[in-house]
Amino acid sequence: MNKKIVQAIIGPILFFLLAVLPPLPFVTQASQQVKAPFTNAPQVALGGLIWVATWWIFEVAPLGLTGLLAAALFSFLGFVSWGDSLKSFTDPIIWVFMGGFVLAKAFQVSGLDRRIALWIANLYKGQNPMIAALFVAGLPVFFLTMTGSITASTSVVYPIVLSFLALTRASDRYSEATLLLLGEAATAGAMLFLISTPPNLIAKQVIESNVPGLTLTFFDWFIVGTVQAVIGLLIVWIIVFAVLGVKKEHSLEKLQEIVVQERAKLPPMSIREKIVLGVFLFALFLWLIPGLLNIAANLDPNLQTLAKTASSLLPEAVPAVLAILLLGLIKVQGRPLLTFKEISEGIDWNVVFLFGGGLAMGKALDSSGFSSWIGLIVTNSSIQLNTYTLSIIGGVLGFLITFPASNTASAIVAAPLIAKIAKAAGVNPVAPVITTALACSISSAIPSTTPPMAIIYGSGKVNIKNMFKAGFLADVTRLPILVQLFLSLKGL
């Protein structure tokens, strides 16, 4: 049988098998707990997850269409209403994606990406390809995650990296490694701040709703997240270049010569570039201000009202929406910074549909009783439940669900589940929930796991097999370090 046909039918076959099999252990109880539409709903949901996951992994259809399949499948099954399912495609996080894509398009159209690429490339004076890639791709996106969005950060750095690779006439292998480092570094940066990626905020909400009187502050997160982020960056940097075999023969011997020549050709910074940069800095400021005010409020209680107001008025989608508006409305010499056609072309709709489907699936997995089913399996096992074992379970669960369901959807499913299990076992849920949320940001082996990986895959320069090899090795290296180091740092 044709390989592509096998890849296409294996998911649906497993789905139908799970649908017709008698209820597996604890499935009936889990279904009753959430009042699911039918008795074996949790295992049917598992079948649906496997179907979607296999189609994403084998690329049976465009990733975005498979995301739409997830929403349609779980809506037809009755696990989530069509209204709630389709709302996932307009979720506020989707607007952050679109804002990042549009900013990246503005960088490209104005030529600002080329100027910044040359400036960053000039920071490193050597010829070592690994270090050059770190300065051009790894460090910029890593630090930009402080804006509050790994997606927007990747979207901004992405065109700069492409310009750098074009300028240095990089080999296909080196280009692939550098782009993989961009995506992987963004996943590492996701752990830096509480606002760096949605799973962090989901953890905060789950903890504060399950532990009355406890507030998880930005400073609390920074103590743990920063260590994990830096370790993660170093791990992915080394592993990506080791797996892809970028060695000395890829040395960028003419890097500085090319950079000097190309910088000399650049005209003075245009008014268009300055305004695009201004819009970006404005959006960056708005992304940062709620977090900074929250930090200040922890030091001065008098600022708490102001911090809450800022958080309410400036959720992370607002700067993205304002950036799109400004780039479309501001005209320079009679032409908008971006025409509406350029705005629509700049948005990667494949990623939008992919992530919307992941969010819809996250809702369905919870409402079908799938989350409760996993909880019953864990609580009825022979495993002694304590902070350490629950952190391992939560970390592994969040990590695995992220492969088919995106980091946000994974956190939506796994974090509340681990909190419920911890409370039932009489265990403080703080460490397990945070470990779970952090683990949701580790997965990076396939495009569906997190937006940065989908963005770099869209370049056409990254082979999905190499992405899987490098990403999976980095993931399984980072996961045990995450669990052990986090517990050591928190003294739990």
C-alpha positions in Angstrom: 0.0 0.0 0.0 1.2 3.5 -0.8 3.0 5.1 2.2 1.0 8.3 1.9 -2.3 6.4 2.0 -1.1 4.5 5.2 -0.2 7.8 6.8 -3.6 9.2 5.9 -5.7 6.3 7.2 -3.9 5.2 10.3 -5.4 8.1 12.4 -9.0 7.6 11.3 -8.7 3.8 11.8 -7.5 4.2 15.4 -10.2 6.8 16.0 -13.0 4.4 14.9 -11.4 1.5 16.8 -11.4 3.5 20.0 -15.0 4.6 19.3 -16.4 1.0 18.9 -14.3 -0.6 21.7 -16.0 -1.2 25.1 -15.2 1.5 27.6 -11.7 1.2 29.0 -11.0 1.3 32.7 -12.3 4.5 34.4 -13.7 5.8 31.1 -17.4 5.5 32.3 -16.6 7.3 35.6 -14.8 10.1 33.9 -17.7 10.5 31.4 -20.2 10.7 34.2 -18.1 13.3 36.1 -18.3 15.8 33.3 -21.8 14.7 32.0 -20.3 13.9 28.6 -22.7 13.2 25.7 -22.0 9.4 25.7 -20.4 6.8 27.9 -17.1 6.3 26.2 -16.6 9.9 25.3 -13.1 10.2 26.9 -11.6 7.4 24.8 -13.4 8.7 21.6 -11.7 12.0 22.4 -8.4 10.2 22.6 -9.1 8.7 19.2 -9.8 12.2 17.8 -6.5 13.5 19.3 -4.6 10.6 17.7 -6.3 11.3 14.4 -5.4 15.0 14.4 -1.9 14.3 15.7 -1.0 11.7 13.0 -2.2 14.1 10.3 -0.1 16.9 11.8 3.0 14.6 12.1 2.7 13.1 8.6 1.5 16.3 7.0 -1.4 14.5 5.4 -3.0 17.9 4.7 -1.8 21.5 5.2 -1.4 22.0 9.0 -4.0 24.7 9.1 -6.6 22.5 7.4 -5.9 19.8 10.0 -6.4 22.4 12.7 -9.8 23.1 11.1 -10.5 19.3 11.1 -9.9 19.2 14.9 -12.5 21.9 15.4 -15.0 20.3 13.1 -14.5 16.7 14.4 -14.9 17.6 18.1 -17.9 19.9 17.3 -19.7 17.1 15.4 -19.0 14.7 18.4 -20.7 17.2 20.7 -17.7 17.7 23.0 -17.7 21.5 22.3 -20.3 23.6 20.6 -19.7 25.0 17.1 -19.8 28.5 18.5 -17.2 27.8 21.1 -15.1 25.8 18.7 -15.0 28.5 16.0 -14.4 31.2 18.6 -11.0 29.6 19.1 -10.0 30.9 15.7 -10.5 34.5 16.9 -9.0 33.9 20.4 -7.0 37.0 21.6 -3.8 34.9 21.3 -4.5 34.6 17.5 -4.3 38.4 17.3 -0.9 38.4 18.9 0.2 36.0 16.1 -1.3 38.3 13.4 0.3 41.4 15.0 3.7 39.7 15.0 3.3 38.6 11.3 2.3 42.1 10.3 5.2 43.7 12.1 7.5 41.3 10.4 5.9 42.3 7.0 6.5 46.0 7.8 10.1 45.3 8.6 10.4 43.6 5.2 8.6 46.2 3.2 10.5 49.1 4.7 13.9 47.4 4.6 14.3 47.7 8.3 14.9 44.0 8.7 18.0 44.2 6.4 19.4 47.1 8.4 18.9 45.4 11.7 20.3 42.1 10.3 23.5 43.9 9.3 23.8 45.6 12.6 23.4 42.4 14.6 25.7 40.5 12.3 28.3 43.2 12.9 28.2 42.5 16.7 30.2 39.3 16.2 33.6 39.7 14.6 34.6 36.1 14.2 33.9 33.3 11.7 32.5 30.5 13.9 29.1 29.6 12.4 27.6 28.5 15.7 28.4 31.7 17.5 27.3 33.8 14.5 23.9 32.0 14.5 23.6 32.6 18.3 24.1 36.3 17.8 21.8 36.7 14.8 19.0 34.2 15.6 19.3 32.8 19.2 19.9 35.8 21.4 17.6 38.4 19.7 14.5 36.2 19.9 15.4 34.9 23.3 15.5 38.4 24.8 12.6 39.7 22.8 10.3 37.2 24.5 10.2 39.7 27.3 7.7 41.5 25.0 5.1 39.0 26.2 4.9 36.9 23.1 7.2 34.2 21.7 5.2 34.3 18.6 5.6 38.0 18.0 9.3 37.8 18.9 9.9 35.0 16.4 7.9 36.9 13.7 10.1 40.0 14.2 13.4 38.2 14.2 12.5 35.7 11.4 12.9 38.2 8.5 16.1 39.4 10.0 17.5 35.9 10.0 16.5 35.3 6.4 18.2 38.5 5.4 21.4 37.4 7.2 21.4 34.0 5.6 20.9 35.6 2.2 23.7 38.1 2.8 26.2 35.5 3.9 25.2 33.1 1.1 24.8 30.4 3.7 24.7 26.7 2.8 21.3 24.9 3.0 22.5 23.0 6.0 23.7 26.1 7.9 20.5 28.0 6.9 18.4 25.1 8.3 20.4 25.0 11.6 20.1 28.8 12.1 16.4 28.8 11.5 15.9 25.8 13.9 17.9 27.7 16.5 15.6 30.6 16.0 12.5 28.5 16.8 14.2 26.6 19.6 15.6 29.7 21.3 12.1 31.2 21.3 10.8 28.1 23.1 13.6 28.5 25.7 12.7 32.2 26.1 9.1 31.3 26.8 10.2 30.5 30.3 11.8 33.9 31.0 8.9 36.0 32.2 5.3 35.3 33.3 4.0 37.1 30.2 6.4 35.4 27.7 3.8 32.8 26.7 0.2 31.9 27.6 1.0 28.6 29.5 2.8 30.7 32.1 -0.3 32.9 32.7 -2.5 29.8 32.7 -0.4 28.4 35.5 -0.8 31.6 37.5 -4.5 31.5 37.1 -4.8 27.8 38.0 -2.6 28.2 41.1 -4.3 31.3 42.4 -7.8 29.7 41.9 -6.7 26.6 43.8 -4.7 28.1 46.6 -6.7 30.9 48.2 -4.6 33.9 49.3 -1.6 33.0 47.1 -0.4 35.4 44.4 2.2 34.2 41.9 4.2 37.3 41.2 6.4 38.2 38.2 9.4 38.1 40.5 8.5 34.6 41.7 8.4 33.4 38.1 11.6 35.2 37.2 13.6 33.4 39.9 12.6 30.0 38.4 12.0 30.8 34.8 15.2 32.6 34.1 17.4 29.7 35.1 15.3 27.3 33.0 15.4 29.7 30.1 19.2 30.2 30.0 19.8 26.4 30.4 17.3 25.7 27.7 19.0 28.2 25.3 22.4 26.6 25.8 21.0 23.1 25.3 19.1 23.8 22.1 22.0 25.8 20.6 24.5 22.9 21.1 22.0 20.1 20.1 20.7 21.8 16.9 24.2 22.3 15.5 25.4 18.8 16.6 22.4 17.1 15.0 22.6 19.0 11.7 26.4 18.5 11.6 27.4 22.1 10.9 31.1 22.0 11.3 34.2 24.1 10.4 33.8 23.6 6.7 30.7 25.9 7.0 32.9 28.6 8.5 31.7 32.1 7.5 35.0 33.2 6.2 33.6 36.2 4.3 31.1 37.2 6.9 32.7 40.5 7.9 33.7 41.4 4.4 30.1 40.9 3.2 28.7 42.8 6.2 31.0 45.8 5.7 30.3 45.9 2.0 26.5 45.6 2.4 26.4 48.2 5.2 28.2 50.6 3.0 25.5 50.2 0.4 22.7 51.1 2.8 21.2 54.6 2.4 20.5 56.7 5.5 17.6 55.4 7.6 14.4 56.5 5.8 11.4 58.2 7.5 9.4 55.0 6.7 11.9 52.8 8.5 11.9 55.2 11.5 8.1 55.1 11.8 8.0 51.3 11.5 10.6 51.1 14.2 8.5 53.6 16.3 5.4 51.4 15.9 7.3 48.4 17.0 8.8 50.1 20.0 5.3 51.5 20.9 3.9 47.9 20.7 6.9 46.7 22.8 6.3 49.3 25.4 2.6 48.4 25.7 3.5 44.7 26.0 5.9 45.5 28.8 4.0 48.1 30.8 1.4 45.7 32.5 4.3 43.4 33.6 6.4 46.3 34.9 3.5 47.8 36.8 2.8 44.3 38.4 6.4 44.1 39.5 6.2 47.6 40.9 3.0 46.8 42.7 4.6 43.9 44.5 7.1 46.4 45.9 4.6 49.2 46.5 1.0 48.1 47.3 -0.3 51.6 46.5 0.3 50.8 42.8 -1.9 47.6 42.8 -4.9 49.5 41.5 -2.9 51.0 38.6 -1.4 47.6 37.8 -4.8 45.9 37.7 -6.2 48.7 35.5 -3.2 48.4 33.1 -3.6 44.6 32.9 -7.3 45.0 32.2 -6.9 47.6 29.5 -3.8 46.2 27.9 -4.1 42.4 27.5 -1.4 41.1 25.2 -3.6 41.2 22.1 -4.2 45.0 22.3 -0.6 46.1 21.3 -0.9 43.7 18.3 -4.2 45.1 17.2 -2.9 48.7 17.6 0.3 47.8 15.7 -1.8 46.5 12.7 -4.0 49.6 12.8 -1.1 52.0 12.9 0.8 50.3 10.1 -2.3 50.4 7.9 -3.4 53.9 8.7 -0.1 55.9 8.9 0.9 57.2 5.5 4.3 58.3 4.3 4.5 60.3 1.0 0.9 59.3 0.2 1.4 55.5 0.8 0.5 53.6 3.9 3.3 51.9 5.8 1.5 48.7 4.7 -1.4 48.4 2.3 -4.3 46.1 3.3 -3.1 43.6 0.7 0.3 43.5 2.3 -1.2 43.1 5.7 -3.3 40.1 4.6 -0.4 38.6 2.7 1.9 39.0 5.8 -0.3 36.9 8.0 0.4 33.2 7.9 -3.1 31.9 7.8 -1.8 28.3 8.0 -0.5 29.1 11.5 -3.7 30.9 12.5 -5.9 27.8 11.6 -3.3 25.5 13.1 -3.4 27.2 16.5 -7.1 27.9 16.5 -7.7 24.1 16.0 -5.3 23.4 18.9 -7.3 25.7 21.2 -10.6 24.1 20.1 -9.2 20.6 20.8 -8.0 21.7 24.2 -11.6 22.7 25.2 -13.0 19.4 23.8 -10.5 17.2 25.6 -11.6 18.8 28.9 -15.4 18.7 28.2 -15.3 15.2 26.9 -14.0 13.8 30.2 -10.5 13.0 28.8 -8.8 15.2 31.5 -10.8 13.5 34.2 -10.0 10.1 32.8 -6.3 10.8 33.0 -6.8 12.0 36.5 -8.6 8.8 37.6 -5.9 6.7 36.1 -3.2 8.5 38.0 -5.1 8.6 41.3 -6.0 4.9 41.2 -2.5 3.8 40.3 0.1 2.4 42.7 2.2 5.6 42.4 2.7 7.4 45.6 1.5 10.9 44.9 3.7 13.7 46.3 5.2 16.9 45.0 8.0 15.2 43.2 5.9 12.5 41.5 3.1 14.9 40.6 5.6 17.3 39.1 7.0 14.4 37.0 3.5 13.3 35.9 2.5 16.9 35.1 5.7 17.6 33.2 5.4 14.5 31.1 1.7 15.0 30.5 2.0 18.6 29.5 5.0 17.7 27.3 3.2 14.9 25.5 -0.1 16.7 24.9 1.8 19.7 23.4 2.8 17.6 20.4 -0.6 17.4 18.9 -2.4 20.3 20.7 -0.1 23.4 20.9 1.5 24.7 24.1 -1.5 26.8 25.1 -4.0 24.0 24.5 -1.8 21.6 26.4 -1.6 23.9 29.4 -5.4 24.5 29.3 -5.8 20.7 29.6 -2.9 19.7 31.8 -2.5 22.4 34.4 -6.0 22.3 35.9 -5.9 18.5 35.8 -2.7 18.3 37.8 -4.1 20.9 40.2 -7.2 18.7 40.8 -5.1 15.6 41.3 -2.8 17.4 43.7 -5.7 18.8 45.8 -7.3 15.3 45.9 -4.0 13.8 47.1 -3.5 16.6 49.7 -0.4 17.9 47.9 0.5 21.6 47.4 -0.3 22.2 43.7 2.2 25.1 43.2 5.3 23.1 42.1 3.4 20.5 40.0 1.3 23.2 38.2 4.3 25.4 37.4 6.4 22.4 36.2 3.4 21.3 34.0 3.1 24.8 32.5 6.9 25.0 31.8 6.9 21.6 30.2 4.2 22.7 27.8 6.7 25.2 26.4 9.5 22.6 25.9 8.0 20.6 23.0 9.5 21.7 19.7 9.8 18.6 17.5 7.0 19.3 15.0 5.5 22.6 13.7 2.2 22.1 15.6 3.8 22.2 19.1 4.4 26.0 19.3 4.0 28.9 16.9 7.8 29.6 16.5 8.3 26.1 15.1 5.4 26.6 12.7 6.8 30.0 11.6 10.3 28.6 10.8 8.8 25.6 9.1 6.9 28.0 6.8 10.3 29.2 5.4 10.6 26.1 3.3 14.2 25.7 4.5 13.6 23.4 7.4 13.2 19.6 6.8 10.6 18.2 9.2 12.7 15.1 9.9 15.6 17.3 11.0 13.2 19.4 13.1 12.0 16.3 14.8 15.4 14.8 15.4 16.9 18.0 16.9 13.7 19.1 18.6 13.0 15.7 20.3 16.6 15.3 21.5 16.5 18.8 23.0 13.1 18.2 24.5 14.0 15.0 26.3 17.2 16.6 27.5 15.4 19.6 28.9 12.4 17.9 30.6 14.2 16.0 33.4 16.4 19.1 34.1 13.2 21.1 34.3 11.6 18.9 36.9 14.7 18.4 39.1 16.1 21.9 39.0 12.8 23.5 39.6 12.1 21.5 42.7 15.7 22.2 43.9 15.3 25.9 43.4 12.0 26.1 45.2 13.1 23.8 48.0 9.9 21.7 47.6 
